[in-house]
Amino acid sequence: MNTANIPVYTVSQVNGYLKGLMDGDPLLTGLLVRGEVSNYKCYPSGHHYFSLKDGQSTLKCVMFRGDAVRLRFRPANGMEVAAFGRVSVFPRDGQYQLYCTELIQDGQGALDAAFERLRRRLEEEGLFAPENKKPVPKYPEKIALVTSPAGKAVRDMLRVLGARWPLAEVLVAPARVQGEGAAEEIAAAIHRLNNRADIDLIITGRGGGSREELWAFNEEVVARAIAVSNIPVISAVGHEPDVTIADYAADLRAGTPSIGAELAVPDQKAELARLEQLHRRLALALQSKLALARRELDRLQGSRALRNIKTPVQDRQQALDGLCRRMALALRGGVDRGRHALNAQAGRLPLAARAQTAKERARLGRVASGLDAMSPLKVLGRGYAITRKGEDVVSSITQVRQGDRVDLLVSDGVLKCAVEGKEERTWR
């Protein structure tokens, strides 16, 4: 054999070339391989090393710590599993192996692996974030059901909605819920409903079935249609234990279609009972308020001020009369005391001064007589009167009108009068 024209490669080059071939093969970049675990070891680094074998062959596998922390079980030799990952060459040893990113106990199968892979990817994308969930309206006026129009689920939902809240209008948006193209029909129905302005709530779902029969609600296209819907969506798929990708994407998850209908609307019986309770509480509050007002009215009716409205005015008039008498007496007393003091002082003066004092006393006497003549009581005694309207002294006809009640204070009492008319006059 002539090797003169054959290029020479190193071992690393060969292993690197094989690694490139494998890494570029689409088939080898996402494999799901079923087999029995053997030679399982978990190193302190957190990496897992094992082999998968069947009756004829063995495949080396490695699962690094970053992927292993998500394991939901502890692998063991002899366990049947399904491993998902990529096949590539480890250049140092020249061996190809499965770089495993997911490990599923056999019995869950390939569908479970696909479900978990899609769920994790959409979750990391933020499609299921709680802050993106929309609140379900408490009293929806129009509800759309995205489901098969011929299934038992739609009849159950219509029955529950009609019994609990007949005020809501229900629209059925028909879509296949299993088989080829079902996921696309469900997503298209949700998109169409979002183009309408009269839909308050969407319920999408179907009755129970096998994992394969429910698979349309595990498709990415349905999850994304639910996530971008401006209308709140309730996912009601299968039975209570069934969980779908649509449940994660929806604003509210219901265990069954019937439960979905219950969560969508209030119970009219409970609402009526609540309204009756509010009515009773309101009636009791009004009765209590009326009773309090009645007691206050009784108290006011029994008060002296309301029994005789004139009493406070008469009391003030009497007080004013007394004040006038006290003022007159005080003024007269002051004059008398001054006269006595002056007389006493004059008696102690010399004759000349006493004559001068007599003149001063005569002058003071005239002043006192003038003050005495100006006393309100003296004025009233000469036939004059003081006119009052309420508490005000009337000094002008402009202060009263025809029909007003006035009081005339005379020397020995008060005259209650009514103004029959008035005439303007200037006194000279």
C-alpha positions as CSV (number, residue, x, y, z in Angstrom):
1,M,0.0,0.0,0.0
2,N,1.4,3.3,-1.1
3,T,0.9,5.9,1.7
4,A,3.0,8.6,0.2
5,N,0.1,10.8,-0.9
6,I,-2.3,10.1,2.0
7,P,-2.5,12.9,4.5
8,V,-1.7,12.1,8.1
9,Y,-4.0,13.2,11.0
10,T,-3.6,13.3,14.7
11,V,-5.9,11.4,17.0
12,S,-7.4,14.7,18.2
13,Q,-8.1,15.8,14.6
14,V,-10.0,12.6,13.9
15,N,-12.0,12.8,17.1
16,G,-12.7,16.5,16.4
17,Y,-13.8,15.7,12.9
18,L,-16.2,13.0,14.2
19,K,-17.5,15.4,16.8
20,G,-18.2,18.0,14.2
21,L,-20.1,15.4,12.1
22,M,-22.3,14.4,15.0
23,D,-22.9,17.9,16.2
24,G,-24.1,18.9,12.8
25,D,-26.5,16.0,12.4
26,P,-30.1,17.1,13.3
27,L,-31.1,13.6,14.2
28,L,-28.4,13.4,16.9
29,T,-29.1,16.8,18.4
30,G,-32.4,15.9,20.0
31,L,-32.8,12.2,20.7
32,L,-35.2,10.4,23.1
33,V,-33.6,7.0,24.0
34,R,-35.3,4.3,26.1
35,G,-33.2,1.8,28.0
36,E,-32.2,0.2,31.2
37,V,-29.8,2.1,33.6
38,S,-26.5,0.3,34.3
39,N,-23.1,1.4,35.8
40,Y,-24.8,4.4,37.5
41,K,-22.6,6.7,39.4
42,C,-23.1,10.2,40.9
43,Y,-19.8,12.0,41.6
44,P,-19.2,14.7,44.2
45,S,-19.2,17.2,41.4
46,G,-22.9,16.6,40.9
47,H,-22.4,15.0,37.5
48,H,-24.2,11.7,36.8
49,Y,-22.5,9.0,34.7
50,F,-24.4,5.8,33.5
51,S,-25.1,3.6,30.5
52,L,-28.4,2.7,28.8
53,K,-28.6,-0.8,27.5
54,D,-31.1,-3.1,25.8
55,G,-30.8,-6.7,24.8
56,Q,-28.1,-6.0,22.2
57,S,-26.3,-2.7,22.8
58,T,-25.0,-0.2,25.4
59,L,-24.9,3.6,25.1
60,K,-22.7,5.6,27.5
61,C,-24.5,8.7,29.0
62,V,-23.6,11.7,31.1
63,M,-25.9,14.2,32.8
64,F,-24.2,17.3,34.1
65,R,-25.1,18.9,37.5
66,G,-27.0,21.8,35.9
67,D,-29.5,19.4,34.4
68,A,-29.4,16.8,37.2
69,V,-30.7,19.2,39.8
70,R,-34.1,19.1,38.0
71,L,-34.4,15.3,38.4
72,R,-37.6,14.3,40.1
73,F,-36.3,10.8,41.1
74,R,-33.1,9.1,42.0
75,P,-31.8,6.9,39.1
76,A,-30.7,3.4,40.0
77,N,-29.3,0.4,38.1
78,G,-31.9,-1.7,36.5
79,M,-34.4,1.2,36.2
80,E,-36.2,1.6,32.9
81,V,-35.9,5.2,31.7
82,A,-36.2,7.5,28.7
83,A,-33.3,9.9,28.3
84,F,-33.4,13.0,26.1
85,G,-30.3,14.7,24.8
86,R,-27.7,14.9,22.1
87,V,-25.1,12.4,20.9
88,S,-21.6,13.6,20.5
89,V,-18.0,12.6,20.8
90,F,-15.9,13.2,23.9
91,P,-12.6,14.1,22.1
92,R,-10.3,13.1,24.9
93,D,-11.4,9.4,24.9
94,G,-12.7,9.2,21.4
95,Q,-16.0,7.8,22.6
96,Y,-19.4,9.0,21.6
97,Q,-22.0,9.3,24.4
98,L,-25.4,10.7,25.1
99,Y,-25.3,14.1,26.8
100,C,-28.5,13.8,28.7
101,T,-30.5,16.9,29.6
102,E,-33.7,15.1,30.8
103,L,-34.3,11.7,32.4
104,I,-37.8,10.3,32.7
105,Q,-38.9,7.1,34.3
106,D,-40.2,4.7,31.8
107,G,-44.0,4.5,31.9
108,Q,-44.3,8.3,31.5
109,G,-43.1,7.9,28.0
110,A,-42.2,10.2,25.2
111,L,-45.3,12.3,25.6
112,D,-44.3,13.2,29.1
113,A,-40.8,14.1,28.0
114,A,-42.2,16.4,25.3
115,F,-44.6,17.9,27.7
116,E,-42.0,18.7,30.3
117,R,-39.6,20.0,27.7
118,L,-42.2,22.5,26.3
119,R,-43.4,23.4,29.8
120,R,-39.9,24.3,30.9
121,R,-39.1,26.3,27.8
122,L,-42.3,28.4,27.9
123,E,-41.9,28.9,31.6
124,E,-38.3,30.2,31.1
125,E,-39.7,32.5,28.4
126,G,-42.1,34.0,31.0
127,L,-45.3,32.8,29.4
128,F,-46.7,31.5,32.7
129,A,-45.6,34.4,34.8
130,P,-48.3,35.2,37.5
131,E,-48.0,39.0,36.9
132,N,-49.3,38.4,33.3
133,K,-52.5,36.7,34.5
134,K,-55.7,38.7,33.9
135,P,-58.5,38.7,36.6
136,V,-61.7,36.8,35.7
137,P,-64.7,39.2,35.7
138,K,-67.1,38.6,38.6
139,Y,-70.3,39.2,36.6
140,P,-69.5,38.4,32.9
141,E,-72.3,39.4,30.5
142,K,-71.1,37.2,27.6
143,I,-69.1,34.0,27.8
144,A,-67.5,32.2,24.8
145,L,-66.9,28.4,25.0
146,V,-64.1,27.1,22.8
147,T,-64.8,23.4,22.6
148,S,-66.4,20.7,20.5
149,P,-70.1,21.6,19.9
150,A,-71.0,17.8,20.0
151,G,-69.1,16.8,23.2
152,K,-70.5,16.2,26.6
153,A,-68.3,19.0,28.0
154,V,-70.3,21.7,26.2
155,R,-73.6,20.4,27.5
156,D,-72.2,20.3,31.1
157,M,-70.9,23.9,30.8
158,L,-74.2,25.2,29.4
159,R,-76.2,23.4,32.1
160,V,-74.0,24.8,34.9
161,L,-73.9,28.3,33.5
162,G,-77.7,28.4,33.0
163,A,-78.3,27.2,36.6
164,R,-75.9,29.4,38.3
165,W,-76.1,32.7,36.4
166,P,-78.8,32.8,33.6
167,L,-78.2,36.5,33.1
168,A,-75.0,35.7,31.1
169,E,-75.2,35.1,27.4
170,V,-73.2,32.1,26.2
171,L,-71.6,31.7,22.7
172,V,-70.2,28.4,21.5
173,A,-67.1,28.9,19.3
174,P,-66.8,25.4,17.7
175,A,-63.3,23.7,17.4
176,R,-62.1,20.2,17.3
177,V,-60.5,19.2,20.6
178,Q,-58.5,16.1,19.5
179,G,-56.7,14.7,16.4
180,E,-54.7,16.3,13.7
181,G,-55.2,20.1,13.4
182,A,-57.2,20.4,16.6
183,A,-54.6,22.6,18.3
184,E,-54.7,25.0,15.4
185,E,-58.5,25.2,15.4
186,I,-58.5,26.0,19.2
187,A,-55.9,28.7,18.8
188,A,-57.8,30.2,15.7
189,A,-61.0,30.3,17.7
190,I,-59.4,32.2,20.6
191,H,-57.8,34.7,18.1
192,R,-61.2,35.3,16.4
193,L,-62.9,35.9,19.8
194,N,-60.3,38.5,20.6
195,N,-61.4,40.5,17.5
196,R,-64.8,41.0,19.1
197,A,-65.7,43.7,21.7
198,D,-68.6,41.9,23.4
199,I,-66.8,38.9,24.9
200,D,-66.0,39.1,28.6
201,L,-64.6,35.6,29.2
202,I,-63.4,32.6,27.3
203,I,-63.6,29.0,28.6
204,T,-61.6,26.4,26.6
205,G,-61.5,22.7,27.3
206,R,-63.0,19.3,26.8
207,G,-64.0,16.2,28.8
208,G,-61.7,13.5,30.0
209,G,-59.6,11.2,27.8
210,S,-56.2,9.6,27.4
211,R,-53.0,11.6,27.4
212,E,-53.0,11.4,23.6
213,E,-56.6,12.5,23.3
214,L,-55.9,15.6,25.5
215,W,-52.7,16.4,23.6
216,A,-54.1,19.3,21.6
217,F,-54.1,21.4,24.8
218,N,-50.4,20.6,25.2
219,E,-49.4,22.2,21.9
220,E,-47.4,25.4,21.9
221,V,-49.8,27.1,19.4
222,V,-52.6,26.8,22.0
223,A,-50.5,28.0,24.9
224,R,-49.4,31.1,22.9
225,A,-52.9,31.9,21.8
226,I,-54.1,31.8,25.4
227,A,-51.1,33.9,26.7
228,V,-51.7,36.7,24.2
229,S,-55.5,36.8,24.6
230,N,-56.8,40.2,25.8
231,I,-59.8,38.4,27.1
232,P,-59.4,36.3,30.3
233,V,-59.2,32.6,29.6
234,I,-60.2,29.7,31.9
235,S,-58.7,26.3,30.9
236,A,-61.0,23.4,31.8
237,V,-59.5,20.2,30.3
238,G,-60.2,16.6,31.3
239,H,-60.5,15.5,34.9
240,E,-59.0,16.9,38.0
241,P,-55.6,15.0,37.9
242,D,-55.1,16.0,34.2
243,V,-52.7,18.9,33.8
244,T,-52.0,20.5,30.4
245,I,-49.8,23.2,29.0
246,A,-53.0,25.2,28.5
247,D,-53.6,25.1,32.3
248,Y,-50.3,26.8,32.9
249,A,-50.9,29.5,30.2
250,A,-54.5,30.2,31.2
251,D,-55.5,33.0,33.6
252,L,-57.4,30.4,35.7
253,R,-57.3,26.6,35.7
254,A,-60.3,24.4,36.4
255,G,-60.2,20.7,37.1
256,T,-63.1,19.9,34.8
257,P,-65.4,21.7,32.3
258,S,-68.2,21.8,34.9
259,I,-65.8,23.4,37.5
260,G,-64.7,25.8,34.8
261,A,-68.3,27.0,34.4
262,E,-68.7,27.3,38.2
263,L,-65.6,29.4,38.4
264,A,-66.8,31.6,35.5
265,V,-70.0,33.0,37.1
266,P,-71.4,33.6,40.6
267,D,-74.2,31.5,42.1
268,Q,-77.5,33.4,41.8
269,K,-78.8,31.8,44.9
270,A,-75.8,32.9,46.9
271,E,-76.0,36.4,45.4
272,L,-79.7,36.7,46.3
273,A,-79.0,35.5,49.9
274,R,-76.2,38.1,50.1
275,L,-78.6,40.9,48.8
276,E,-81.2,39.8,51.3
277,Q,-78.7,40.0,54.1
278,L,-77.6,43.5,52.9
279,H,-81.3,44.5,52.8
280,R,-81.8,43.4,56.4
281,R,-78.7,45.2,57.6
282,L,-79.7,48.4,55.8
283,A,-83.3,48.2,57.3
284,L,-81.9,47.7,60.8
285,A,-79.5,50.6,60.3
286,L,-82.3,52.9,59.1
287,Q,-84.6,51.8,62.0
288,S,-81.8,52.6,64.5
289,K,-81.2,56.0,62.9
290,L,-84.9,56.8,62.9
291,A,-85.2,55.8,66.6
292,L,-82.3,58.0,67.4
293,A,-83.9,60.9,65.5
294,R,-87.2,60.3,67.2
295,R,-85.6,60.4,70.7
296,E,-83.9,63.7,69.8
297,L,-87.1,65.1,68.5
298,D,-88.9,64.1,71.7
299,R,-86.2,65.8,73.7
300,L,-86.4,69.0,71.7
301,Q,-90.2,69.0,71.9
302,G,-90.0,68.8,75.7
303,S,-87.5,71.7,76.0
304,R,-88.8,75.0,77.5
305,A,-87.5,77.0,74.6
306,L,-89.7,75.2,72.1
307,R,-92.8,75.0,74.4
308,N,-92.9,78.8,74.7
309,I,-90.9,80.6,72.0
310,K,-91.7,84.0,73.5
311,T,-90.1,83.0,76.9
312,P,-86.5,83.7,75.9
313,V,-87.5,87.1,74.5
314,Q,-89.5,88.0,77.5
315,D,-86.6,87.0,79.8
316,R,-84.3,89.3,77.9
317,Q,-86.9,92.1,78.0
318,Q,-87.2,91.7,81.8
319,A,-83.4,91.7,82.2
320,L,-83.2,94.9,80.2
321,D,-85.9,96.6,82.3
322,G,-83.9,95.7,85.4
323,L,-80.7,97.0,83.9
324,C,-82.4,100.4,83.2
325,R,-83.7,100.6,86.8
326,R,-80.3,99.8,88.2
327,M,-78.6,102.4,86.0
328,A,-81.1,105.1,87.1
329,L,-80.7,104.2,90.7
330,A,-76.9,104.2,90.4
331,L,-77.0,107.6,88.7
332,R,-79.3,109.1,91.4
333,G,-77.2,107.6,94.2
334,G,-74.1,109.1,92.7
335,V,-75.6,112.5,92.6
336,D,-76.9,112.3,96.2
337,R,-73.5,111.1,97.4
338,G,-71.8,114.0,95.6
339,R,-74.2,116.5,97.2
340,H,-73.7,115.2,100.7
341,A,-69.9,115.2,100.3
342,L,-70.0,118.7,99.0
343,N,-72.2,119.9,101.9
344,A,-69.9,118.2,104.4
345,Q,-66.8,119.8,102.9
346,A,-68.5,123.3,102.8
347,G,-69.2,123.1,106.5
348,R,-65.5,122.8,107.3
349,L,-64.5,125.9,105.2
350,P,-64.0,129.5,106.4
351,L,-66.8,132.0,105.9
352,A,-65.4,133.5,102.7
353,A,-64.6,130.2,101.3
354,R,-68.0,129.0,102.5
355,A,-69.7,131.7,100.5
356,Q,-67.7,130.6,97.5
357,T,-68.7,127.0,98.2
358,A,-72.3,128.0,98.4
359,K,-72.2,129.4,95.0
360,E,-70.4,126.2,93.8
361,R,-73.0,124.1,95.6
362,A,-75.8,126.0,93.9
363,R,-74.1,125.4,90.6
364,L,-73.6,121.7,91.3
365,G,-77.2,121.6,92.4
366,R,-78.3,122.9,89.1
367,V,-76.1,120.3,87.4
368,A,-77.6,117.6,89.6
369,S,-81.1,118.7,88.8
370,G,-80.2,118.7,85.1
371,L,-78.8,115.1,85.5
372,D,-81.8,114.1,87.5
373,A,-84.1,115.5,84.8
374,M,-82.2,113.5,82.2
375,S,-82.7,110.3,84.1
376,P,-84.5,107.7,81.9
377,L,-87.0,107.2,84.7
378,K,-87.7,111.0,84.9
379,V,-88.2,111.0,81.1
380,L,-90.6,108.1,81.3
381,G,-92.4,109.8,84.2
382,R,-93.1,112.9,82.1
383,G,-95.1,110.8,79.7
384,Y,-92.4,109.8,77.2
385,A,-91.9,106.1,76.2
386,I,-89.0,104.0,74.8
387,T,-89.8,101.9,71.7
388,R,-88.1,98.6,71.3
389,K,-88.3,96.0,68.5
390,G,-86.9,92.8,69.9
391,E,-83.7,93.9,71.7
392,D,-83.1,97.0,69.5
393,V,-84.3,100.5,70.5
394,V,-86.3,102.0,67.7
395,S,-85.2,105.6,66.9
396,S,-86.4,105.8,63.3
397,I,-89.5,104.7,61.3
398,T,-87.2,103.0,58.9
399,Q,-86.6,100.3,61.6
400,V,-90.1,99.0,61.5
401,R,-92.7,97.9,59.0
402,Q,-96.5,97.7,59.1
403,G,-97.5,94.7,61.2
404,D,-94.3,94.5,63.2
405,R,-94.6,93.9,67.0
406,V,-93.0,96.5,69.2
407,D,-92.7,97.1,73.0
408,L,-93.3,100.6,74.5
409,L,-91.5,101.1,77.8
410,V,-93.4,103.6,80.0
411,S,-92.8,104.6,83.6
412,D,-94.7,101.7,85.2
413,G,-94.5,98.9,82.6
414,V,-94.4,97.7,79.0
415,L,-97.1,98.1,76.3
416,K,-97.3,95.4,73.7
417,C,-98.1,97.1,70.4
418,A,-98.5,96.4,66.7
419,V,-97.5,98.9,64.0
420,E,-100.6,99.7,62.0
421,G,-98.9,102.2,59.8
422,K,-96.1,104.8,59.8
423,E,-95.8,108.4,58.7
424,E,-92.6,110.3,58.1
425,R,-92.4,113.6,60.0
426,T,-89.7,116.1,61.1
427,W,-89.9,117.5,64.6
428,R,-88.6,121.0,65.1
